[in-house]
Amino acid sequence: MYRIAIIILISAQFIQAERLPLSCILENTRDYNRVIFSQHEVIDSTHFRVHFTIAEDDSINHQGEWLNPQTNVTYAESVLIEFEYSAIILQQRGWTLPPPDCDESITDELDANHCINFGGDSRYDIYLTPHGPGFAIPDRIHNIEPYTAGRTSYIFLSTMANMHENYPSWGYYAIAHELHHAIQIAYAVSTTGSVGEYSYNAWFFEESASYIENVVYPNAVHLQTMLGNCNVTTPLTYPDYDLNSGADLYQYRGALWLKFLVEAYGDSSIIKTLWDDYGLTATTEGVDMFRVYSDAVEGLENVDVTLSEAYTEYGIWRYFTGGRAMPNRYFEEANQYCTSTTTPLTDEILNIRTEWGSTYILELPSVDTTLNIFTPNPIVFTTNVLTITGDTLESSIPLIIENEETSFQISPPSNGSQFLLVTSGYSGNPNVVNPFYTFESSSLPNGDVNNDDEINVLDVVILVQFVLQQQFPDDNQFYNGDLNSDGQLNVLDVVQLLNVILAEN
């Protein structure tokens, strides 16, 4: 039942993706307003007020559709308890709770600022509604120093179709997630800057809230489940995507980047440092999150690292996931994640965007190779050859690219493999975008299976023996016999070799 429940909740997020915004922070919309139930009930705690209805005949009109908002008292009480618990944990880690949304000293109920218009009092308001899993909705301007671009907010949290007497433990992460959104909005909203120069940073809000789920509830498996799914867009299945990609809910799974920063550099305070900077900067400009990241990484105590170097380390950590996970190394849950995607070496053009954390893990051939790298702008990304022996990263050697075309001699290990790790650099220059590069190997499968520098019927005989497993190839023989480069020796390679010989004769 535990696993089924998780699947149901996560599936609900995707089912509603067609109808609901990609971000669970709703800005600049009049489609979501504070709910007034026809039979409105509230329960209070120190910091929160939960609004709900138990009336069977109550309903909410949302975008022309009547929805049933019914829930029950014990469910509402359990929501209140978990919000208070999450608040305690976050306060212990230095976060300030969301500000009051009204001034209780105003007694004139005709005054537009009276608390009657903002949930009834200054406690933070949570509405149990059927709108979706959870949303944080910015409300009033909160221009209190030093974060004068912030707002108050309120939260819609799912009634879960009134299926539970208590908020289920497998869904606690949603409460931590939405509460952190409320804290974030007090720093600033996710759209910053002046007209025509907006920065849209909802992805940063979502990856932060997704990371915080495990800060509040260490056993929450939401992020782990998302990263273990190899059929969706994640930093593991698409490492070449920018950190701020919004494709297919990537921004939630992008919490892996924050998890990396904390675990790699041993400083959990970096998350709050990022938010402090964001809130201060949003007051005056559209926030360049990658500048914020660069400042935070370079400001880490006892660590001398740049953002470019962090991008490279993040690429290495992602390589060692799934089937390549190493016990007690890299991500703590790496063996539960999908195995990170690698890309075959090709002479096709591959695009990479500088500044934004894009990564390629390119497979290198298992024979001595002359590797040619072409790029119109060699300074905007970093390139490293990773040598893997057994389950160990033996070396990571940077390749210095000084010209548009540079060649390197690559020799593979006798008992391992090699990969080319290419990551975005970081220069602080937002105009350096979309450099492209191509890779080509001067050593391609040629059919010379017996390594006598000739391609003839003798190679066909040996290749057939390999296919029938009457003999077994060494690395060079396998590489030269795999003419279609599919990683296997089979009849297709024999046919292709015969065609090569016939063409030459």
C-alpha positions, 0 to 999 in steps of 0.5 A, a space after each residue: 500500500 505504501 508504494 501504491 500511494 506514492 505512485 498515486 500521488 505522483 501520477 496525480 501531478 502528471 495527470 493534472 499537468 495539462 490543466 495546471 501550471 508547470 510551477 506550483 507557484 501561481 503568479 500574476 493570475 486571477 484564476 486562483 483567489 482566496 476561497 470562501 466556502 458556503 459552510 466555512 470552517 477554520 482551525 488554528 495553531 500558533 502560526 497557521 490557520 487551516 480553512 476547509 469545509 465538511 459540508 456535503 453540498 459545498 462546491 467551488 467553481 473553478 474555470 467553469 467547472 464545479 469541484 467538490 471541496 469536502 474534507 473532514 476535521 481530523 484531516 484538517 487537524 493533521 495538516 495543521 500539525 504537519 505545517 507546524 512541524 515543518 515550521 519548527 524544522 525550518 526555523 531550526 535551520 535558520 529560515 524565517 517563517 512567512 510574514 503576517 498577511 494583515 494588521 490585526 490592529 485595524 478594527 474597521 471591517 470596512 477598511 480594505 486592509 482589515 484581516 477579514 479580507 485576508 483569512 480572518 487574522 494574521 496567521 498563515 492561511 492554508 485552504 484545503 481545496 480540490 484544485 491540485 496537489 498544492 500551490 503557493 499563491 503570492 498575495 500582498 506586497 511585503 516591503 520590509 527590509 531587507 527583502 523589499 521585493 517579497 510578498 505575503 502568500 497563502 497555500 492551496 493544499 489538496 483535500 485528496 478527494 476526501 479519501 483520508 481521515 488524516 493527511 497520509 505520511 507518504 504525502 508529507 513532502 508536499 507540506 514541506 514543499 509548499 511551506 518553503 514556497 511561502 518562505 521563498 515568496 517572502 524573499 521575492 517572487 520568481 519573476 523579477 526585473 523591469 519591463 522588457 528585462 524580466 528574469 523568470 526563476 520559477 525553476 529555482 523556486 521548485 528545485 529549492 522546495 523539492 530539495 527542502 522536502 528531505 530536509 524536513 522529512 529525511 525519509 521522503 522518497 519523492 525526489 528519489 522516485 523521480 530520479 529513479 524513473 528513466 522514462 522522464 526528463 531528469 538531470 540524469 536522463 538528459 544531462 545536456 539540459 540546462 539547469 534552468 530547463 522547464 521541460 517535462 517538470 525538469 525543475 522539480 527533479 533539478 533539486 539534484 543540483 542542490 543536493 550535489 552542492 550540499 553533499 559535495 561541499 559539506 555545507 547545507 547553509 549554501 541553500 539559504 545563502 542563495 536565497 538571501 542573495 536572491 531576495 536582496 538582488 530582486 529588489 533592484 534588478 532581474 536576478 541572474 541565478 547563475 551569478 548568484 550560484 557563482 557567488 555562493 559557490 566561491 564563498 564556501 568556507 574551507 572549499 576553493 572551487 569555482 562554478 565551472 569546476 562545480 559543473 564538472 564535479 556535478 557531471 562526474 557525480 551524475 556518471 556514478 548513478 544507477 548501475 555505475 553507483 559506488 558504495 559510500 561515494 558520490 550521491 548517498 542514494 545513487 544506486 536508487 537513481 536511473 543510470 545517467 545517460 551517455 552519448 556515443 562519440 559522433 562527428 555531428 554538431 552538439 550544442 551546448 549553452 555556456 553559463 548554465 550547467 549543461 553537460 555531455 558524457 561522451 563515450 570514447 572508443 576502447 582503442 588508441 584514438 586521435 580525438 579532434 575537437 572543433 569549436 568556434 569558441 574554445 573558452 566557454 566550456 570545460 573538457 575532461 577525460 575520465 578514466 574508469 577502472 572497475 568501479 573507481 574513477 582513476 583519473 580526470 584529466 582536463 583537455 586544454 582547448 586553445 584553438 578552434 581545432 585541437 587534437 588529442 591522443 587518447 589511450 584507453 586503460 587495459 581493464 576499464 573505460 574512458 569518457 569525455 566529460 564536457 560541461 558549460 563553463 561560467 564566465 559571468 558574461 550573459 552574452 556568451 551563449 550557444 557555442 557548438 562543438 563536434 567530435 570525431 575519431 580518426 580511429 573507426 571500426 575498419 574490419 581489420 579483425 586480425 590486425 594484419 593491416 589488411 582487410 580480406 576473407 581471413 578477417 571474415 573467418 575470424 569474425 564469424 568465429 567471434 559471432 559463434 563464440 568459438 573464439 573471443 576477441 580482445 578489445 581491438 578485435 571487438 572494436 574493428 569487428 563491430 562495423 555498425 558500432 552497435 556494441 555487439 558482434 553479430 551477423 550484421 557485422 559479417 554482412 557489412 565486412 563482406 560488403 567492404 571487401 567486395 567494394 574494395 575488389 
